[in-house]
């Protein structure tokens, strides 16, 4: 495995995902330079955007991640740990399978896919008030109908402190009220675009290893797991009530190896911890730089190196 694969230019959206990749090659070569180098849709296309704020989301890194994507993908796009789905929405693949272990998030994706109008109505019932926030936070989501449950999740995400998603050991959301100026609780236009983007997408409530039940040769799998801490004093944000420590990182590496053996193309994001560098030493490892604003020490906010692991050149 080559350790220093060259970086490819950004390609036009649609070139990457094509069932007729070979047949389309000559046509793609005739496109204008502007079309070939603009992977993201134009603003006129009004692409779907992540419908939740998500710590560690990849929106700001897309311009660095796209040149590291495979030349073409002829199979299905898989994204375990889907989170806010920035990569999925930007790529807009024809065939996709999204999954996550967070039941509230998965319910949101499913509701937006099939009941977006009802969700919009439910979100309009919420108001940005502290007392209302804590009353909604105190609700047991499992006891709510799916639409109200999704509206609760989006409302809390839009109005909580820093858009964090954190749960305690009982799986209860425990982030305090956030202070904003007129936060957007219901972005109807984007929710409808998200619903359209999800129309033919398979959405699963499952752990990342379940990708092994579905992924086949030629598929592309993107992993964005909870990051390994950079130091012994760092700690993970509790994304679900289950932890994701060193053992889980090693098990994830083993899944990447199996996908590689099958002939899938795999890309994975993680922190620049030496543990992660060592864990994926057999693969191509690159650095990208993200700005992280959530840190108690303001002096430590700013660009920070992250790793991108690939099993291809």
Rosetta blueprint (number, residue, H / E / L):
1 X L
2 X L
3 X L
4 X L
5 X L
6 X L
7 X L
8 X L
9 X L
10 X L
11 X L
12 X L
13 X L
14 X L
15 X L
16 X L
17 X E
18 X L
19 X L
20 X L
21 X H
22 X H
23 X H
24 X H
25 X H
26 X H
27 X H
28 X H
29 X H
30 X L
31 X L
32 X L
33 X H
34 X H
35 X H
36 X H
37 X H
38 X L
39 X L
40 X L
41 X L
42 X L
43 X H
44 X H
45 X H
46 X L
47 X L
48 X L
49 X L
50 X L
51 X L
52 X L
53 X L
54 X L
55 X L
56 X L
57 X L
58 X L
59 X H
60 X H
61 X H
62 X H
63 X H
64 X H
65 X H
66 X H
67 X H
68 X H
69 X L
70 X L
71 X L
72 X L
73 X E
74 X L
75 X L
76 X L
77 X E
78 X E
79 X E
80 X L
81 X L
82 X L
83 X L
84 X L
85 X L
86 X H
87 X H
88 X H
89 X H
90 X H
91 X H
92 X L
93 X L
94 X L
95 X L
96 X E
97 X E
98 X E
99 X E
100 X E
101 X L
102 X L
103 X H
104 X H
105 X H
106 X H
107 X H
108 X H
109 X H
110 X H
111 X H
112 X H
113 X H
114 X H
115 X H
116 X H
117 X H
118 X H
119 X H
120 X H
121 X H
122 X H
123 X H
124 X L
125 X L
126 X L
127 X L
128 X L
129 X L
130 X H
131 X H
132 X H
133 X H
134 X H
135 X H
136 X H
137 X H
138 X L
139 X L
140 X L
141 X H
142 X H
143 X H
144 X L
145 X L
146 X H
147 X H
148 X H
149 X H
150 X H
151 X H
152 X H
153 X H
154 X H
155 X H
156 X H
157 X H
158 X H
159 X H
160 X E
161 X H
162 X H
163 X H
164 X L
165 X L
166 X L
167 X E
168 X L
169 X L
170 X L
171 X L
172 X L
173 X E
174 X L
175 X L
176 X L
177 X E
178 X L
179 X L
180 X L
181 X L
182 X L
183 X L
184 X L
185 X L
186 X L
187 X L
188 X H
189 X H
190 X H
191 X H
192 X H
193 X H
194 X H
195 X H
196 X H
197 X H
198 X L
199 X L
200 X L
201 X L
202 X E
203 X E
204 X E
205 X E
206 X L
207 X L
208 X H
209 X H
210 X H
211 X H
212 X H
213 X H
214 X L
215 X L
216 X L
217 X L
218 X L
219 X L
220 X E
221 X E
222 X E
223 X E
224 X E
225 X L
226 X L
227 X L
228 X L
229 X L
230 X L
231 X L
232 X L
233 X L
234 X L
235 X L
236 X L
237 X L
238 X L
239 X L
240 X L
241 X L
242 X L
243 X L
244 X L
245 X L
246 X H
247 X H
248 X H
249 X H
250 X H
251 X H
252 X H
253 X H
254 X H
255 X H
256 X H
257 X H
258 X H
259 X H
260 X H
261 X H
262 X H
263 X L
264 X L
265 X E
266 X E
267 X E
268 X E
269 X E
270 X E
271 X E
272 X L
273 X L
274 X H
275 X H
276 X H
277 X H
278 X H
279 X H
280 X L
281 X L
282 X L
283 X L
284 X E
285 X E
286 X E
287 X E
288 X E
289 X E
290 X E
291 X E
292 X E
293 X L
294 X L
295 X L
296 X L
297 X L
298 X H
299 X H
300 X H
301 X L
302 X E
303 X E
304 X E
305 X E
306 X E
307 X E
308 X E
309 X E
310 X E
311 X L
312 X L
313 X L
